[in-house]
Every structure is written in structure tokens, then in C-alpha cells.
Amino acid sequence: MKRFFPRITKIALILVYLVIVAGAVVRMSGSGMGCPDWPRCFGYYIPPTDSKELQFTPNHAYNKGQVIILNEKLWVAKQNFTSGIEYNAANWEVYTKHDYAEFNPVHTWVEYINRLTGALAGLAVFIMAVASFSFWKEKGSIILLSWLTVFLMGFQAWLGATVVYSVLNPVKITVHMVVALLIVVIILVILNKAKGLVQTYKTVKYDAFFNRLLWVSLLFTLVQVVLGTQVRQFVDHSVKAQMAASDCNCVDMSTVMAEPDLTFYIHRSFSIVLLALNIWVFIMNKQKGLGFKKTSWVLSLLLLITASGIAMYNFDFPFASQSVHLVVASIVFGLQFYMIMESSRSKRSAI
């Protein structure tokens, strides 16, 4: 089991990143309220595909917790029962977590797939935690960190529920994203510790100033992710305002960023600083022959992030550009943190 543990950990890491991808698709498609309840979806374990399934139906067997939409409200079945010819209010209670009561089958299934991906990632993390007991005598910290990750996955699921109950509160969305990055960090630490016990590391050279640059770069990336979620929230508000003011629920994406707030300008300026900083990291690594191969990946991905940001602002949010922007930023964050661990490891081996 010990020999396979790094592979299990990598699978867990990949699945956590898939959750981030799924979450980005949810945001891009506006599907955050596709399932207005949690953990089920409109009271179903497998959600409906047609609005008729959420209408009151005479002589129909309803299960406790099942949801219908009536008079623009969600109503929840109090117990198992078979309906009569007419609607009987005594069998139902109004859903009190929020007052959002709309059904869009595409949004529902996008959000449902997001939840399934989260459940799969949670299972992988749990398997990783069980497998971590193989390091009981050698590295107890691997066990502790693995079970901490299980706890954080549960906490993340709870956060997802609060995001739904709050009807996509921007602060809770930001916290949700930051916790996802924290889970990535912990899994990378676990992988780093486990690989050191079962295989030989590739050697890199330690440089104190380069190490500090890596930390600054990581911090800047985290700030950029947080600022990005706030910019995204501004975009969401602009879209909703246009839809509310339009008779046809139409949105002119060319005007969404016509008058951006201060956060956007900070985010844009910060991206230039972050790119310049990582160009510096890349050049220093080459000049000093430090051996950090991931600097090339980080720089390439940052250029992709910059390109997607420019595309969103200048070309009216091309399809998938928002998802690419967020997901690639989270990958950059993971690569930067792993380079910091490589640097710390080389420092210890040099002592």
C-alpha cells in the first residue's frame, strides 16, 4: 500500500482539481442555483429533467422531502403520501432556506454534476486517508494531514450548502474557492512527504533569494484569485441588472464591463506585476541553473491567464474564457507551492 500511496494521492489531487473545473463551469453557465436545496436536488437524488416533474400532479405518490414549485415558491413534502385530485396544503411546507424558485434543466444538471464530482473527490480523499495508515511508524504527519483533508472536504461540502442557502453570497463564494486551494496545498504537502519515503527526489539547487521570490509569487497569485472572484461577482451583478431591466431577459455582454469598479483595475494592474515577477523567477532559474523546471509551466500558464483576461474584457467574454481563467490560476497556485516545497527540500539536503 505504501508504494502505491503517491499514486492514490495524485488521483485525489486530480479529482480535487476537477471539482474546481466543475465549479468554474457552474459559475460560467450561471448554474449556481440549479439545485436550490442540498444535498439533494429539488428533493431528488437524481434531479428532474422537465418542469412537469416539479408541478403538482393528482394521484401521484410523493416521498418525504420531494419538492414542487407552486405560486413561485418551493414546497416540500412533509411525509410520504399519495396526492388527491386537488392540492392539499396540509401535505406541504414552504422551503424556508431562501425564496429562489426557478427550474432550468441545464443549470440543474450542471450543478448536479458539480456535486457528483465533489462526492467522487471526497471518496478519493477518504481512500487516501485510509491508505495513509501504512506510514504509521515512519511519518505520522502524513496520517494527520490526510485526515485533516477529509475534514476539509466535509467542511467544503458544508460551505457549498451555505453558498446555495445564501443564493450565491459573494463572500461565501470567495471562501469556498480559498478552501479549495487550501485542500490543494495540503494534498501537495502529503504527496511531497510520501514521495520522499518511497522514491528518490529530483534534485534542485537552493537559493535564498529565489525562495523568497517564490513565496511572494505565491502570495500574489492567491491575492489575484480572491480579486478575480470579486470581479466575477461584479460581472454577475451587471448581467442580472441587465436581465431585470430588459423585457426579453437579454444581456449585451459588450456593456457588462463598460463601467468596472476599482477591484477590476487593481486586478488588472496586479496581473502585470505577477507576470513580471514570474518572468524574473524564470530568468533567475535559468541563469543560476537551479533546476526548477516548473518555472516554464508557470510562466506559460500565466500567459494563458493573461490572454483569457484580455479576451474577456475586449471580446465580450468568449465561451469558456472565464472557466479557463479561474482553473488555470488554481493550477499555477499549485505549481508555485510545489516549487516552494522543492526549494525547502533542497535547503534541508544542503545542510
TORMIGU-897281 format. One record per residue (C-alpha): x, y, z. Coordinates in steps of 0.25 Angstrom, whole numbers, plus 5000, padded with zeros to 4 digits. Layout:
# TORMIGU-897281
<rec px="X" py="Y" pz="Z"/>
...
***
This chain:
# TORMIGU-897281
<rec px="5000" py="5000" pz="5000"/>
<rec px="5011" py="5009" pz="5003"/>
<rec px="5017" py="5008" pz="4989"/>
<rec px="5004" py="5012" pz="4983"/>
<rec px="5001" py="5023" pz="4993"/>
<rec px="5007" py="5034" pz="4984"/>
<rec px="4999" py="5030" pz="4972"/>
<rec px="4986" py="5030" pz="4981"/>
<rec px="4989" py="5044" pz="4986"/>
<rec px="4991" py="5049" pz="4971"/>
<rec px="4978" py="5043" pz="4967"/>
<rec px="4971" py="5050" pz="4979"/>
<rec px="4979" py="5063" pz="4975"/>
<rec px="4974" py="5062" pz="4961"/>
<rec px="4959" py="5060" pz="4965"/>
<rec px="4960" py="5072" pz="4974"/>
<rec px="4965" py="5080" pz="4962"/>
<rec px="4953" py="5074" pz="4954"/>
<rec px="4944" py="5079" pz="4965"/>
<rec px="4950" py="5093" pz="4963"/>
<rec px="4947" py="5091" pz="4948"/>
<rec px="4933" py="5087" pz="4950"/>
<rec px="4931" py="5099" pz="4960"/>
<rec px="4937" py="5109" pz="4949"/>
<rec px="4927" py="5103" pz="4939"/>
<rec px="4916" py="5105" pz="4949"/>
<rec px="4920" py="5120" pz="4950"/>
<rec px="4922" py="5122" pz="4935"/>
<rec px="4908" py="5116" pz="4932"/>
<rec px="4901" py="5123" pz="4944"/>
<rec px="4896" py="5109" pz="4949"/>
<rec px="4899" py="5112" pz="4964"/>
<rec px="4885" py="5111" pz="4968"/>
<rec px="4882" py="5100" pz="4958"/>
<rec px="4879" py="5091" pz="4971"/>
<rec px="4872" py="5100" pz="4981"/>
<rec px="4873" py="5090" pz="4992"/>
<rec px="4885" py="5082" pz="4998"/>
<rec px="4890" py="5071" pz="4998"/>
<rec px="4878" py="5066" pz="4989"/>
<rec px="4873" py="5074" pz="4976"/>
<rec px="4859" py="5078" pz="4977"/>
<rec px="4857" py="5067" pz="4987"/>
<rec px="4862" py="5056" pz="4977"/>
<rec px="4875" py="5048" pz="4978"/>
<rec px="4875" py="5049" pz="4962"/>
<rec px="4869" py="5062" pz="4958"/>
<rec px="4857" py="5065" pz="4949"/>
<rec px="4859" py="5068" pz="4934"/>
<rec px="4846" py="5074" pz="4932"/>
<rec px="4838" py="5085" pz="4939"/>
<rec px="4826" py="5076" pz="4939"/>
<rec px="4832" py="5067" pz="4949"/>
<rec px="4832" py="5079" pz="4959"/>
<rec px="4818" py="5083" pz="4957"/>
<rec px="4807" py="5077" pz="4966"/>
<rec px="4801" py="5064" pz="4960"/>
<rec px="4788" py="5058" pz="4964"/>
<rec px="4788" py="5043" pz="4969"/>
<rec px="4803" py="5044" pz="4970"/>
<rec px="4812" py="5037" pz="4980"/>
<rec px="4821" py="5047" pz="4987"/>
<rec px="4833" py="5044" pz="4996"/>
<rec px="4836" py="5052" pz="5008"/>
<rec px="4846" py="5063" pz="5005"/>
<rec px="4841" py="5064" pz="4990"/>
<rec px="4840" py="5078" pz="4984"/>
<rec px="4829" py="5084" pz="4975"/>
<rec px="4828" py="5099" pz="4970"/>
<rec px="4815" py="5105" pz="4973"/>
<rec px="4812" py="5120" pz="4973"/>
<rec px="4827" py="5123" pz="4970"/>
<rec px="4831" py="5116" pz="4983"/>
<rec px="4837" py="5103" pz="4987"/>
<rec px="4828" py="5094" pz="4994"/>
<rec px="4834" py="5081" pz="5002"/>
<rec px="4826" py="5069" pz="5004"/>
<rec px="4825" py="5067" pz="5019"/>
<rec px="4824" py="5052" pz="5018"/>
<rec px="4821" py="5040" pz="5008"/>
<rec px="4807" py="5041" pz="5003"/>
<rec px="4799" py="5040" pz="4990"/>
<rec px="4792" py="5053" pz="4985"/>
<rec px="4777" py="5054" pz="4983"/>
<rec px="4771" py="5061" pz="4971"/>
<rec px="4773" py="5075" pz="4977"/>
<rec px="4785" py="5081" pz="4984"/>
<rec px="4785" py="5079" pz="4999"/>
<rec px="4793" py="5090" pz="5006"/>
<rec px="4794" py="5081" pz="5019"/>
<rec px="4803" py="5071" pz="5012"/>
<rec px="4813" py="5082" pz="5009"/>
<rec px="4822" py="5092" pz="5016"/>
<rec px="4829" py="5104" pz="5009"/>
<rec px="4844" py="5103" pz="5007"/>
<rec px="4850" py="5114" pz="5017"/>
<rec px="4865" py="5114" pz="5013"/>
<rec px="4863" py="5124" pz="5002"/>
<rec px="4852" py="5129" pz="4993"/>
<rec px="4858" py="5125" pz="4980"/>
<rec px="4849" py="5116" pz="4972"/>
<rec px="4853" py="5114" pz="4957"/>
<rec px="4856" py="5102" pz="4949"/>
<rec px="4865" py="5101" pz="4937"/>
<rec px="4869" py="5087" pz="4934"/>
<rec px="4882" py="5091" pz="4928"/>
<rec px="4886" py="5099" pz="4941"/>
<rec px="4881" py="5087" pz="4949"/>
<rec px="4889" py="5077" pz="4943"/>
<rec px="4902" py="5085" pz="4942"/>
<rec px="4901" py="5088" pz="4957"/>
<rec px="4897" py="5073" pz="4960"/>
<rec px="4910" py="5068" pz="4952"/>
<rec px="4918" py="5078" pz="4960"/>
<rec px="4912" py="5071" pz="4973"/>
<rec px="4915" py="5057" pz="4968"/>
<rec px="4930" py="5062" pz="4964"/>
<rec px="4931" py="5067" pz="4979"/>
<rec px="4926" py="5054" pz="4984"/>
<rec px="4936" py="5046" pz="4976"/>
<rec px="4947" py="5055" pz="4980"/>
<rec px="4943" py="5053" pz="4995"/>
<rec px="4943" py="5038" pz="4993"/>
<rec px="4957" py="5038" pz="4987"/>
<rec px="4962" py="5047" pz="4999"/>
<rec px="4956" py="5037" pz="5009"/>
<rec px="4963" py="5025" pz="5002"/>
<rec px="4976" py="5033" pz="5002"/>
<rec px="4974" py="5035" pz="5017"/>
<rec px="4971" py="5021" pz="5020"/>
<rec px="4984" py="5017" pz="5012"/>
<rec px="4992" py="5027" pz="5020"/>
<rec px="4992" py="5017" pz="5032"/>
<rec px="5003" py="5010" pz="5024"/>
<rec px="5012" py="5021" pz="5029"/>
<rec px="5008" py="5019" pz="5044"/>
<rec px="5023" py="5016" pz="5048"/>
<rec px="5030" py="5025" pz="5039"/>
<rec px="5022" py="5038" pz="5037"/>
<rec px="5011" py="5041" pz="5046"/>
<rec px="5009" py="5054" pz="5040"/>
<rec px="5004" py="5048" pz="5027"/>
<rec px="4993" py="5042" pz="5034"/>
<rec px="4989" py="5054" pz="5042"/>
<rec px="4989" py="5063" pz="5029"/>
<rec px="4981" py="5052" pz="5021"/>
<rec px="4970" py="5052" pz="5031"/>
<rec px="4971" py="5067" pz="5032"/>
<rec px="4968" py="5067" pz="5017"/>
<rec px="4956" py="5058" pz="5019"/>
<rec px="4951" py="5068" pz="5030"/>
<rec px="4953" py="5080" pz="5020"/>
<rec px="4946" py="5073" pz="5009"/>
<rec px="4934" py="5071" pz="5018"/>
<rec px="4935" py="5086" pz="5022"/>
<rec px="4936" py="5089" pz="5007"/>
<rec px="4923" py="5082" pz="5005"/>
<rec px="4916" py="5089" pz="5016"/>
<rec px="4921" py="5102" pz="5010"/>
<rec px="4915" py="5099" pz="4997"/>
<rec px="4902" py="5097" pz="5004"/>
<rec px="4903" py="5111" pz="5011"/>
<rec px="4906" py="5117" pz="4997"/>
<rec px="4893" py="5111" pz="4992"/>
<rec px="4885" py="5115" pz="5004"/>
<rec px="4891" py="5129" pz="5003"/>
<rec px="4887" py="5130" pz="4988"/>
<rec px="4901" py="5131" pz="4984"/>
<rec px="4907" py="5141" pz="4994"/>
<rec px="4920" py="5147" pz="4988"/>
<rec px="4928" py="5146" pz="5001"/>
<rec px="4924" py="5131" pz="5003"/>
<rec px="4927" py="5128" pz="4989"/>
<rec px="4941" py="5134" pz="4991"/>
<rec px="4943" py="5126" pz="5004"/>
<rec px="4939" py="5114" pz="4996"/>
<rec px="4950" py="5116" pz="4986"/>
<rec px="4960" py="5119" pz="4996"/>
<rec px="4957" py="5106" pz="5004"/>
<rec px="4958" py="5098" pz="4991"/>
<rec px="4973" py="5104" pz="4989"/>
<rec px="4976" py="5100" pz="5004"/>
<rec px="4972" py="5086" pz="5001"/>
<rec px="4981" py="5086" pz="4989"/>
<rec px="4992" py="5091" pz="4997"/>
<rec px="4991" py="5080" pz="5008"/>
<rec px="4990" py="5069" pz="4998"/>
<rec px="5003" py="5074" pz="4991"/>
<rec px="5009" py="5074" pz="5005"/>
<rec px="5005" py="5060" pz="5007"/>
<rec px="5010" py="5056" pz="4993"/>
<rec px="5023" py="5062" pz="4996"/>
<rec px="5025" py="5055" pz="5009"/>
<rec px="5021" py="5042" pz="5003"/>
<rec px="5029" py="5042" pz="4991"/>
<rec px="5041" py="5045" pz="5000"/>
<rec px="5039" py="5032" pz="5007"/>
<rec px="5037" py="5023" pz="4995"/>
<rec px="5045" py="5029" pz="4983"/>
<rec px="5057" py="5038" pz="4980"/>
<rec px="5054" py="5053" pz="4978"/>
<rec px="5059" py="5060" pz="4966"/>
<rec px="5070" py="5070" pz="4971"/>
<rec px="5069" py="5085" pz="4970"/>
<rec px="5078" py="5096" pz="4976"/>
<rec px="5074" py="5104" pz="4987"/>
<rec px="5076" py="5119" pz="4986"/>
<rec px="5070" py="5128" pz="4998"/>
<rec px="5066" py="5140" pz="4989"/>
<rec px="5060" py="5131" pz="4979"/>
<rec px="5052" py="5124" pz="4990"/>
<rec px="5047" py="5138" pz="4995"/>
<rec px="5042" py="5141" pz="4981"/>
<rec px="5035" py="5128" pz="4980"/>
<rec px="5027" py="5132" pz="4993"/>
<rec px="5024" py="5146" pz="4988"/>
<rec px="5019" py="5140" pz="4975"/>
<rec px="5010" py="5130" pz="4982"/>
<rec px="5004" py="5141" pz="4991"/>
<rec px="5002" py="5150" pz="4979"/>
<rec px="4995" py="5138" pz="4972"/>
<rec px="4986" py="5136" pz="4984"/>
<rec px="4982" py="5151" pz="4984"/>
<rec px="4979" py="5150" pz="4969"/>
<rec px="4970" py="5139" pz="4971"/>
<rec px="4962" py="5146" pz="4982"/>
<rec px="4961" py="5159" pz="4974"/>
<rec px="4957" py="5151" pz="4962"/>
<rec px="4945" py="5145" pz="4969"/>
<rec px="4941" py="5159" pz="4973"/>
<rec px="4942" py="5164" pz="4959"/>
<rec px="4934" py="5152" pz="4955"/>
<rec px="4923" py="5156" pz="4965"/>
<rec px="4922" py="5170" pz="4958"/>
<rec px="4920" py="5163" pz="4945"/>
<rec px="4909" py="5154" pz="4951"/>
<rec px="4902" py="5167" pz="4957"/>
<rec px="4903" py="5174" pz="4944"/>
<rec px="4897" py="5163" pz="4936"/>
<rec px="4886" py="5161" pz="4946"/>
<rec px="4883" py="5176" pz="4945"/>
<rec px="4882" py="5176" pz="4930"/>
<rec px="4873" py="5164" pz="4930"/>
<rec px="4864" py="5170" pz="4941"/>
<rec px="4863" py="5183" pz="4932"/>
<rec px="4860" py="5176" pz="4919"/>
<rec px="4847" py="5171" pz="4915"/>
<rec px="4853" py="5159" pz="4908"/>
<rec px="4864" py="5156" pz="4919"/>
<rec px="4874" py="5159" pz="4909"/>
<rec px="4889" py="5163" pz="4912"/>
<rec px="4898" py="5171" pz="4904"/>
<rec px="4912" py="5166" pz="4909"/>
<rec px="4919" py="5177" pz="4902"/>
<rec px="4914" py="5187" pz="4912"/>
<rec px="4916" py="5178" pz="4925"/>
<rec px="4929" py="5184" pz="4927"/>
<rec px="4926" py="5198" pz="4922"/>
<rec px="4928" py="5204" pz="4936"/>
<rec px="4936" py="5194" pz="4944"/>
<rec px="4939" py="5196" pz="4959"/>
<rec px="4952" py="5199" pz="4966"/>
<rec px="4954" py="5184" pz="4968"/>
<rec px="4955" py="5181" pz="4953"/>
<rec px="4966" py="5192" pz="4952"/>
<rec px="4974" py="5186" pz="4963"/>
<rec px="4972" py="5172" pz="4958"/>
<rec px="4977" py="5176" pz="4944"/>
<rec px="4989" py="5184" pz="4949"/>
<rec px="4993" py="5173" pz="4959"/>
<rec px="4993" py="5163" pz="4947"/>
<rec px="5004" py="5171" pz="4941"/>
<rec px="5012" py="5171" pz="4954"/>
<rec px="5010" py="5156" pz="4955"/>
<rec px="5014" py="5153" pz="4941"/>
<rec px="5027" py="5162" pz="4942"/>
<rec px="5030" py="5155" pz="4955"/>
<rec px="5030" py="5141" pz="4949"/>
<rec px="5038" py="5145" pz="4937"/>
<rec px="5048" py="5149" pz="4947"/>
<rec px="5047" py="5136" pz="4954"/>
<rec px="5048" py="5129" pz="4941"/>
<rec px="5061" py="5136" pz="4937"/>
<rec px="5068" py="5135" pz="4950"/>
<rec px="5065" py="5120" pz="4950"/>
<rec px="5072" py="5119" pz="4936"/>
<rec px="5083" py="5128" pz="4939"/>
<rec px="5087" py="5121" pz="4952"/>
<rec px="5084" py="5107" pz="4947"/>
<rec px="5075" py="5104" pz="4959"/>
<rec px="5067" py="5093" pz="4952"/>
<rec px="5053" py="5097" pz="4955"/>
<rec px="5046" py="5092" pz="4942"/>
<rec px="5032" py="5096" pz="4947"/>
<rec px="5036" py="5111" pz="4945"/>
<rec px="5034" py="5109" pz="4930"/>
<rec px="5020" py="5103" pz="4932"/>
<rec px="5016" py="5114" pz="4942"/>
<rec px="5021" py="5125" pz="4932"/>
<rec px="5013" py="5119" pz="4920"/>
<rec px="5000" py="5117" pz="4929"/>
<rec px="5001" py="5132" pz="4933"/>
<rec px="5002" py="5136" pz="4919"/>
<rec px="4989" py="5128" pz="4916"/>
<rec px="4983" py="5134" pz="4928"/>
<rec px="4986" py="5148" pz="4923"/>
<rec px="4981" py="5145" pz="4909"/>
<rec px="4968" py="5140" pz="4914"/>
<rec px="4967" py="5152" pz="4923"/>
<rec px="4969" py="5161" pz="4911"/>
<rec px="4959" py="5153" pz="4903"/>
<rec px="4948" py="5154" pz="4913"/>
<rec px="4950" py="5169" pz="4914"/>
<rec px="4952" py="5172" pz="4899"/>
<rec px="4944" py="5162" pz="4893"/>
<rec px="4931" py="5161" pz="4901"/>
<rec px="4934" py="5148" pz="4909"/>
<rec px="4937" py="5137" pz="4899"/>
<rec px="4931" py="5124" pz="4902"/>
<rec px="4939" py="5117" pz="4913"/>
<rec px="4949" py="5128" pz="4915"/>
<rec px="4944" py="5130" pz="4930"/>
<rec px="4946" py="5116" pz="4933"/>
<rec px="4960" py="5115" pz="4927"/>
<rec px="4964" py="5128" pz="4935"/>
<rec px="4960" py="5122" pz="4948"/>
<rec px="4964" py="5108" pz="4946"/>
<rec px="4978" py="5111" pz="4941"/>
<rec px="4980" py="5121" pz="4952"/>
<rec px="4978" py="5110" pz="4962"/>
<rec px="4987" py="5101" pz="4955"/>
<rec px="4998" py="5112" pz="4955"/>
<rec px="4996" py="5113" pz="4970"/>
<rec px="4998" py="5098" pz="4972"/>
<rec px="5011" py="5098" pz="4963"/>
<rec px="5016" py="5110" pz="4971"/>
<rec px="5014" py="5104" pz="4984"/>
<rec px="5021" py="5091" pz="4980"/>
<rec px="5033" py="5098" pz="4975"/>
<rec px="5034" py="5105" pz="4989"/>
<rec px="5034" py="5090" pz="4995"/>
<rec px="5045" py="5087" pz="4985"/>
<rec px="5053" py="5099" pz="4989"/>
<rec px="5051" py="5095" pz="5004"/>
<rec px="5055" py="5081" pz="5002"/>
<rec px="5068" py="5085" pz="4995"/>
<rec px="5071" py="5094" pz="5006"/>
<rec px="5070" py="5083" pz="5016"/>
<rec px="5078" py="5073" pz="5008"/>
<rec px="5089" py="5084" pz="5007"/>
<rec px="5090" py="5085" pz="5022"/>
***
